[in-house]
Amino acid sequence: MKGISKLDRESMRQNNVRMVFEAIYRGEGATRTELANRTDLSVMAVSRIVELLLEQDMIEERESEENGRLGRPAKKVYIKRESIVNVGVSLDVGGVFFGAVDPYGKLLRFEKHGLSLEGRPPEDVLRELAGLLHAFLEANGLLGIPAVGLVMPGIIDYEKGYLRLTSQLYWEDLHVADLLESYAPLPKILLENDVKARAQAEHRFGSSKGYDSSVLLTIGSGIGAGVIIDNAIYRGKDNMAGEIGHAALGLNNRMCECGRLGCVQATISEPALMHEARKVEPSIDMEGLSAAFSAGTPWAKRLLRMTAENILSVLSLLANAYAPDAIILCGSMIDRCAALRELISQAFLEEQARFLNPTFALGFSQFGPDGNIIGAATVAFNYDIDNRVVAYSQQN
């Protein structure tokens, strides 16, 4: 019982620190009394936590600029943006992308490097990546950060930093985090699926901020969903939650690269859409398809409307499975085709009756092509905060 009581006290301290930090983070400045009211903690308990966060240089306290009150204005507490910089790395077939991101999702520094993948063992590619990452961290004075978030498409064991499979890169069974850390003096590498990472970024400071539960659906070269339930990422067994790209919905009989018919990925992904469009115009791209739709070209209008309807069917599946407060759409196809966004929004408003849970909000990501980097940095940010919270609970 003594051990259980100690564990309970530690858990309570950790929860209290998280509550105060999140109240400061989301409050855009608050006095200690206001923080106590928001968290239902005593002013004394809040003050102890504020002093800890001040010591760790995570926050700053300054006089309020409010006017019209007698006496000296109360001090307010704010996140110290310049002291919390996180690094995200995104690796896919297009190369490797590095970014330094502030605690509110602002991209401060960015680099892109091409990586030759064809004919190379993945270990060689990762060795090159480790060298590039070390150089990026050193050039920006960030070698001392506790962790770096690295995102990739594929099935990933987050706890072990292990890649089970990525069909886009044709890699499998790789201890990615361990390999990178062995190739160069790097901070801890946190390997995460790109969609799950981006869902966490959307939840913290993106289009699903303020919702307790949400789903991020990405539509690009592949299809995936990231699920947030009660303000935490939902992974499911073997981290498979949201891996819907090869769910066979039977919307059509198109052949998927996996060998099955009617997969979501073979129905609504960008390659699937371009395959259909190029039956009419062999050299057309996404921008050309959008232009053809805007010009009133019958086949383009029919194709995009059919795609919007199919996407709505997938939204119905996600809404009824997870009952989220919001579903956010992102991905290259969504970013590059304004006509498709408009058609999806219109169809959603017209056909909410098909949803068992019709009350969720539908939105679109505002991160654009930087979303995966910001998602990777969010993974590092969450890890950093959790570690500081645990350290506090063990010291007090």
C-alpha positions, 0 to 999 in steps of 0.5 A, a space after each residue: 500500500 505504501 508503494 501505491 500511495 507514493 505512485 498516486 502522489 506522483 501521478 497527482 503531482 504530474 497531473 497538476 503540473 500538466 494542468 497548470 502548464 496547459 492553462 498557461 499555454 492556452 490562456 495567452 497570459 494569466 495571473 496565478 489566481 486566474 490559474 488557480 481558478 482554471 485548474 481548481 488548485 490552490 494559489 499556493 500549489 499553483 505558485 509552487 508549480 509556476 516557480 518550478 516552470 520559471 526555474 526551467 525557463 519555460 515561462 516568464 512572468 511580467 506585469 499586465 498591460 491592463 489599464 483602468 485599475 488602481 494600484 500596481 497591475 498583477 503579474 501574468 504568466 506567459 510561455 517563453 517562446 524563445 526558450 522552447 524550440 523543437 525540431 521536426 524531421 519529415 522523411 518521404 520519397 521527396 527527400 528529407 525536411 528539417 524544421 525548428 518550430 516554436 511552441 505555437 507551431 511557427 516554423 522558425 528555420 527550414 531545410 530540405 535535402 534530396 536523398 537518393 533512395 533507389 538501389 541503396 540499403 536503408 542503413 546507408 540512407 539513414 547514415 546520410 540522414 544522421 549526418 545532415 541532421 547533426 549539421 542542422 542542429 549544430 548550425 542552429 545551436 540546437 544540439 542540446 535539445 532533449 529530442 527530435 521528432 522524426 516522421 515517416 509514412 508507414 506502420 511504426 512502433 512509437 515506443 521502440 522507434 521501430 519501423 515495421 513497414 513503409 510501402 512508399 519507401 519499400 523499407 521494413 523491419 528497421 530500428 530507425 531511432 537506434 540506427 540514427 543515434 548510433 551514426 551521429 551524436 544526436 538527441 533522442 530520436 522519436 519515430 512516429 507515423 506522419 499522420 499521427 504526428 500531424 494529428 497531434 499538431 492539429 490538436 495542439 495549435 491547428 484546426 482541431 485546437 479546442 476539441 477534446 476528440 478529433 480525427 485528421 484525415 490525410 488524402 494525398 499519395 496515400 490515405 491515413 487518419 490520426 485519431 485524438 480521443 480525450 486529448 490524447 493520440 489513440 493508437 489501437 493495437 500495434 499502433 494500427 488505429 487510423 490505417 484505413 488506406 487499405 480498407 475495402 469499402 466497395 465504392 468501386 472495383 478499382 485495383 489497389 497496389 495491395 492486390 485487392 479491389 475497392 480499397 480507400 486508397 485506390 478510390 480517393 487518393 491523388 494517384 487514383 484521381 489522376 489515373 481516372 483523369 488521364 484516361 481523358 487527358 493523358 498529361 493532365 495534373 492536379 492544377 489542370 484538373 482544377 482548371 478544367 473543373 473551373 472552366 465547366 468541363 463536364 468530365 472534370 466536374 463529374 470526376 471531382 463531384 464523384 470524388 467528393 462523394 466518395 470522401 464523404 463516405 469515408 468521413 461517415 465511416 470515421 464519424 460513426 466509428 469514433 464520434 469525434 468533435 471535429 474531422 480535419 482534412 489535409 494532404 496534397 490533394 486537399 491542399 492543391 485543389 480548391 474546387 475539391 474542398 468546396 465540393 466536400 464542404 457543400 456535400 457535407 452540408 447537404 447530406 449530414 443526415 447520412 451521419 449517425 453523428 452529424 454534429 461534428 465540425 468539418 475543417 481543413 488544415 492550415 499548415 499546408 506542406 509544412 504540416 509533417 514537420 510541424 507534426 514531428 516537432 509537436 511529438 518532440 514538444 510533448 515528449 519534452 513537457 512530459 519529461 519535465 513533468 516527471 522530473 518535477 514529480 520525482 523531486 518534490 
